[in-house]
């Protein structure tokens, strides 16, 4: 698989364009498109980002719903699955000058029905020469609540085009628009903004989020992910965009099926992965109060908002 055109980083706030070029920016190896695959058809549905070196990513839960809708929309005897497009630098001994990558299958999806965030496990390729699996660069989570007036930047893939390569080497040519947009946090809503469209902890920002960016990370000035892009209402009054992102802190309560060896699987909270060091958080983890029980997790984010989840639910 190769890009048909160089990738571009957009900053909608200034309308300036920065060329990344044929070799991907390192962030493109951890912020990736989510696709629905049905036979030979590949349909982009959103964005995800890596939170561990071993193939765990976060996205918006509605991105998964959209992917499943495309897959199950009509009967098919073709292979159907959800994947993530991974763009990689060519190996030193690769004679081609093209950017290469592939689609990594999603093998597990986990979510809390109270959130518009899903965690996914990817099947990572193994180097047959070294027997080592691909290790992804990963994001650092900002689990506390952001401040109103704080600057942030959202990143995602708002446009992708696919076509068969027909060159005997690559499967597809891919033209992608890797986009970033900055804004200011206007309001923080807990436990929810409303009971219909944004019924989960989230924040409003003046950044512009276009279709396809859903599931991408919203990053603060310290470089920590504080939110997951979920929706945009455009620029209704001509005074700036109104967009929303799920607060990332509540995702710590997502229960994840974990392989503990010998074919045994246990459920663990995403918070447990931070405790074990496989998922990284910034110092904002110290601003929340956590009570870990045998089968339950309770997190107090501030004096007015506490969440609890039980592994048995």
Backbone torsions as a table, in degrees:
resi	resn	phi	psi	omega
1	UNK	NA	139.0	-178.8
2	UNK	-144.0	152.0	174.4
3	UNK	-71.7	136.3	175.5
4	UNK	-82.0	-21.1	177.0
5	UNK	-141.9	156.7	176.3
6	UNK	-59.9	146.5	175.6
7	UNK	-73.1	156.5	-178.1
8	UNK	-132.9	137.1	173.6
9	UNK	-98.4	121.8	-179.4
10	UNK	-105.2	143.3	169.1
11	UNK	-121.7	100.3	-175.0
12	UNK	-64.7	-25.3	-175.8
13	UNK	-67.9	-32.1	-177.8
14	UNK	-113.7	-8.2	-177.6
15	UNK	59.1	26.0	174.2
16	UNK	-97.4	148.0	-174.8
17	UNK	-121.2	131.8	-178.0
18	UNK	-116.9	123.1	-179.5
19	UNK	-77.8	129.0	170.8
20	UNK	-87.6	-41.9	177.5
21	UNK	93.7	-171.5	-174.7
22	UNK	-64.7	-38.8	178.6
23	UNK	-82.5	130.0	-173.6
24	UNK	-69.7	147.5	168.8
25	UNK	-64.0	144.4	-180.0
26	UNK	-53.6	-29.7	-179.9
27	UNK	-65.4	-24.2	178.3
28	UNK	-73.7	-9.0	175.2
29	UNK	-92.6	-3.7	177.2
30	UNK	-127.2	-19.5	174.3
31	UNK	-110.6	116.7	-165.0
32	UNK	-136.7	152.8	175.4
33	UNK	-73.0	145.3	172.3
34	UNK	-102.5	135.0	-176.6
35	UNK	-131.3	151.0	170.1
36	UNK	-101.5	128.8	-176.8
37	UNK	-114.4	126.8	179.0
38	UNK	-135.9	98.4	-174.3
39	UNK	65.0	-123.1	179.1
40	UNK	-90.5	-5.0	-177.2
41	UNK	-88.6	129.7	177.7
42	UNK	-120.7	121.9	-177.0
43	UNK	-120.5	116.2	175.3
44	UNK	-66.0	138.1	-178.7
45	UNK	-127.2	-13.0	-178.4
46	UNK	168.9	-156.3	-173.5
47	UNK	-134.2	153.4	172.0
48	UNK	-140.6	172.0	177.6
49	UNK	-146.6	144.5	-175.7
50	UNK	-76.0	137.6	175.3
51	UNK	-120.0	-1.0	172.1
52	UNK	-144.0	160.5	178.4
53	UNK	-71.2	-13.9	-168.9
54	UNK	-108.2	24.0	170.3
55	UNK	96.3	16.8	172.7
56	UNK	-94.8	130.0	-178.6
57	UNK	-130.8	159.1	172.9
58	UNK	-113.1	147.8	173.4
59	UNK	-149.4	-178.0	173.5
60	UNK	-82.4	139.5	-179.2
61	UNK	-62.5	-32.4	-179.1
62	UNK	-70.3	-20.7	173.5
63	UNK	-64.2	-41.8	177.3
64	UNK	-65.8	-41.6	177.7
65	UNK	-59.3	-42.1	179.1
66	UNK	-64.1	-42.1	180.0
67	UNK	-63.7	-43.6	179.5
68	UNK	-66.0	-33.8	177.1
69	UNK	-64.1	-40.2	178.1
70	UNK	-68.1	-38.7	-178.1
71	UNK	-69.9	-42.4	-173.6
72	UNK	-99.1	10.4	-175.9
73	UNK	-64.4	-27.0	178.8
74	UNK	-152.5	152.5	-179.0
75	UNK	-58.4	142.1	-179.6
76	UNK	-153.8	141.3	174.6
77	UNK	-100.1	10.5	180.0
78	UNK	-89.2	158.5	177.8
79	UNK	-64.1	131.0	-176.0
80	UNK	-129.2	132.3	-179.5
81	UNK	-165.4	169.3	175.8
82	UNK	-108.0	137.8	-179.3
83	UNK	-140.2	174.6	178.8
84	UNK	-128.2	130.9	-178.2
85	UNK	-83.7	117.9	-179.9
86	UNK	-106.6	122.2	178.5
87	UNK	-101.0	130.4	-174.4
88	UNK	-131.2	155.3	173.0
89	UNK	-73.2	144.6	175.8
90	UNK	-61.1	148.1	175.7
91	UNK	-69.5	154.3	-176.3
92	UNK	-54.7	-32.1	-177.8
93	UNK	-93.2	10.3	178.9
94	UNK	-77.4	124.9	-176.6
95	UNK	-78.8	-19.7	-179.2
96	UNK	-81.1	154.2	179.1
97	UNK	-99.9	3.3	-176.7
98	UNK	-79.8	154.1	171.3
99	UNK	-75.7	128.3	-176.4
100	UNK	-117.4	159.1	179.7
101	UNK	-175.8	-158.5	-179.7
102	UNK	-174.6	178.9	179.0
103	UNK	-101.5	120.1	179.0
104	UNK	-91.7	122.9	-179.2
105	UNK	-67.7	143.9	171.9
106	UNK	-87.1	125.5	-179.1
107	UNK	-107.7	-16.8	176.8
108	UNK	-146.4	142.2	177.2
109	UNK	-128.8	133.2	-178.8
110	UNK	-131.6	141.8	176.8
111	UNK	-158.5	160.7	171.9
112	UNK	-104.3	123.6	-175.9
113	UNK	-60.5	-13.3	179.0
114	UNK	-85.0	-4.8	-174.5
115	UNK	-124.6	155.4	170.8
116	UNK	-99.5	47.1	177.6
117	UNK	-133.5	137.8	175.6
118	UNK	-128.5	143.8	172.5
119	UNK	-103.7	139.3	-179.5
120	UNK	-130.4	144.7	170.5
121	UNK	-101.5	135.1	179.0
122	UNK	-105.9	148.7	168.8
123	UNK	-80.8	112.0	-177.9
124	UNK	-93.3	140.3	179.2
125	UNK	-71.2	153.1	178.9
126	UNK	-113.8	134.1	175.6
127	UNK	-70.8	116.5	-175.9
128	UNK	-67.2	-20.2	179.3
129	UNK	-81.4	-35.7	-175.7
130	UNK	-109.1	-12.9	-176.2
131	UNK	63.6	18.5	178.5
132	UNK	-100.9	140.2	178.5
133	UNK	-80.7	155.2	173.6
134	UNK	-55.7	135.9	175.0
135	UNK	-115.6	124.1	-174.3
136	UNK	-92.4	141.9	166.6
137	UNK	-65.5	141.7	-173.5
138	UNK	-128.9	160.3	-178.4
139	UNK	-85.4	158.3	174.1
140	UNK	-102.3	129.7	-176.9
141	UNK	-87.9	136.1	171.8
142	UNK	-101.8	98.9	-167.5
143	UNK	-87.7	-11.5	175.6
144	UNK	-82.6	174.9	179.4
145	UNK	-84.1	137.0	178.0
146	UNK	-73.4	164.6	179.3
147	UNK	-94.6	143.6	172.5
148	UNK	-62.3	135.2	-176.9
149	UNK	94.6	-11.5	179.3
150	UNK	-70.6	142.0	177.5
151	UNK	-82.4	149.2	178.9
152	UNK	-151.6	163.5	178.4
153	UNK	-135.6	131.5	177.4
154	UNK	-104.3	142.2	-176.0
155	UNK	-129.5	138.7	177.8
156	UNK	-173.8	-176.5	-179.0
157	UNK	-112.4	102.4	-174.8
158	UNK	-92.6	-4.1	179.9
159	UNK	-159.4	128.8	174.4
160	UNK	-141.9	141.5	175.6
161	UNK	-123.7	137.8	-178.1
162	UNK	-122.3	145.9	171.7
163	UNK	-154.6	147.7	177.7
164	UNK	-59.5	139.7	-177.2
165	UNK	-76.6	-41.5	179.9
166	UNK	53.6	36.5	179.3
167	UNK	-114.1	5.7	178.4
168	UNK	79.8	-2.3	-178.1
169	UNK	-128.3	-47.9	-179.5
170	UNK	-99.3	152.7	176.9
171	UNK	-81.9	-41.7	-175.4
172	UNK	-139.7	154.3	161.8
173	UNK	-99.5	136.3	-176.5
174	UNK	-127.5	124.3	171.0
175	UNK	-106.1	122.8	-174.9
176	UNK	-130.1	152.6	176.0
177	UNK	-118.2	100.2	-178.4
178	UNK	-90.1	111.8	-164.4
179	UNK	-121.7	146.4	174.9
180	UNK	-133.1	140.2	179.5
181	UNK	-139.9	134.6	-176.0
182	UNK	-104.2	157.6	179.7
183	UNK	-168.1	-169.2	-177.4
184	UNK	-124.4	141.0	178.0
185	UNK	-74.7	123.3	-175.3
186	UNK	-96.7	-44.0	-178.4
187	UNK	-148.9	151.3	173.7
188	UNK	-117.6	129.2	-175.4
189	UNK	-115.3	117.9	171.3
190	UNK	-136.9	137.1	2.4
191	UNK	-80.0	-10.4	-178.6
192	UNK	-163.1	163.6	173.8
193	UNK	-83.9	-39.9	178.3
194	UNK	-153.3	178.0	-175.8
195	UNK	-97.4	5.1	-175.9
196	UNK	-118.8	-71.5	-171.9
197	UNK	-90.3	-27.3	-178.2
198	UNK	-132.8	63.9	-174.2
199	UNK	-92.6	46.4	-178.3
200	UNK	-154.5	162.6	179.7
201	UNK	-61.5	127.6	-175.0
202	UNK	-156.0	175.8	173.2
203	UNK	-139.3	153.3	178.5
204	UNK	-97.1	140.4	178.5
205	UNK	-137.4	157.1	178.6
206	UNK	-85.3	1.7	179.3
207	UNK	-70.0	155.9	177.9
208	UNK	-98.2	117.9	176.4
209	UNK	-111.1	120.2	179.4
210	UNK	-96.9	164.8	178.7
211	UNK	-53.9	137.3	-177.6
212	UNK	98.0	-19.6	179.6
213	UNK	-83.6	-11.4	179.3
214	UNK	-55.2	135.0	-178.5
215	UNK	94.7	-12.1	179.1
216	UNK	-75.4	163.0	-178.2
217	UNK	-81.1	147.2	168.8
218	UNK	-109.9	121.5	-168.1
219	UNK	-115.0	137.2	178.1
220	UNK	-86.7	-177.8	-175.3
221	UNK	-68.7	-16.2	178.0
222	UNK	-88.3	-5.0	179.2
223	UNK	91.8	8.1	179.5
224	UNK	-93.6	146.1	176.8
225	UNK	-80.9	118.0	-178.8
226	UNK	-108.0	-10.7	-177.5
227	UNK	-157.9	168.1	176.7
228	UNK	-123.2	120.8	-176.5
229	UNK	-55.8	129.6	-178.9
230	UNK	-125.8	-33.5	-177.2
231	UNK	-167.3	165.7	176.8
232	UNK	-145.3	138.5	177.5
233	UNK	-104.5	14.6	177.2
234	UNK	74.5	-147.9	-177.4
235	UNK	-126.0	69.9	-167.8
236	UNK	-62.6	-30.8	-176.5
237	UNK	-114.5	10.8	178.7
238	UNK	68.7	21.0	-177.6
239	UNK	-119.3	19.6	-178.7
240	UNK	121.4	154.1	-176.6
241	UNK	-74.6	153.2	173.9
242	UNK	-119.9	109.5	-178.9
243	UNK	-129.8	162.8	-176.5
244	UNK	-134.1	149.3	175.5
245	UNK	-137.0	141.1	174.0
246	UNK	-69.0	137.7	172.3
247	UNK	-65.2	133.8	-173.9
248	UNK	-80.5	-24.3	-178.0
249	UNK	-54.4	-48.3	179.7
250	UNK	-59.9	-17.9	177.5
251	UNK	-64.3	-16.4	178.1
252	UNK	-62.2	-19.4	-179.9
253	UNK	-89.0	-0.3	177.3
254	UNK	-67.6	130.1	177.6
255	UNK	-87.4	129.3	-174.0
256	UNK	-119.2	129.7	173.7
257	UNK	-71.8	125.3	-173.7
258	UNK	-125.6	130.0	176.6
259	UNK	-77.5	116.9	-178.3
260	UNK	-105.1	10.2	177.0
261	UNK	103.6	155.9	179.4
262	UNK	57.3	32.1	177.6
263	UNK	74.1	11.0	-178.5
264	UNK	-96.4	134.3	178.6
265	UNK	-117.8	134.1	176.5
266	UNK	-124.8	152.0	174.2
267	UNK	-89.3	133.4	175.3
268	UNK	-136.4	149.7	176.7
269	UNK	-78.2	152.5	176.2
270	UNK	-57.7	-31.8	176.1
271	UNK	-57.3	-37.2	-179.6
272	UNK	-63.5	-31.3	178.9
273	UNK	-68.5	-32.4	175.1
274	UNK	-67.7	-43.3	178.2
275	UNK	-59.3	-34.8	-177.9
276	UNK	-86.2	-8.1	175.5
277	UNK	89.0	1.1	-179.4
278	UNK	-84.5	-19.0	170.5
279	UNK	-120.9	136.0	-173.2
280	UNK	-104.0	140.9	175.0
281	UNK	-127.0	152.3	175.2
282	UNK	-82.6	-171.8	-175.1
283	UNK	-66.8	-11.2	179.5
284	UNK	-65.4	-14.8	176.3
285	UNK	-60.3	-24.7	-179.5
286	UNK	-77.6	-10.6	-178.3
287	UNK	-89.5	-6.0	179.7
288	UNK	-108.9	151.4	178.8
289	UNK	-104.5	122.1	-174.7
290	UNK	-115.6	130.5	171.1
291	UNK	-118.2	113.6	-177.5
292	UNK	-103.6	116.1	176.1
293	UNK	-103.0	178.6	-175.2
294	UNK	-58.6	-46.1	-176.9
295	UNK	-122.6	11.4	-175.7
296	UNK	-141.1	156.7	177.5
297	UNK	-133.2	130.6	176.5
298	UNK	-123.0	129.3	179.8
299	UNK	-125.1	126.0	174.2
300	UNK	-100.7	110.3	-176.8
301	UNK	-83.3	-36.5	171.6
302	UNK	-156.9	-174.1	-175.1
303	UNK	-64.4	-18.9	-174.5
304	UNK	-109.4	-1.2	-173.3
305	UNK	-145.3	117.4	176.6
306	UNK	-130.7	139.7	175.8
307	UNK	-124.2	148.3	176.9
308	UNK	-137.9	145.1	176.0
309	UNK	-141.1	147.8	-178.5
310	UNK	-117.1	134.5	-178.9
311	UNK	-62.7	-23.2	-178.4
312	UNK	-81.6	-12.3	-178.2
313	UNK	-71.6	NA	NA
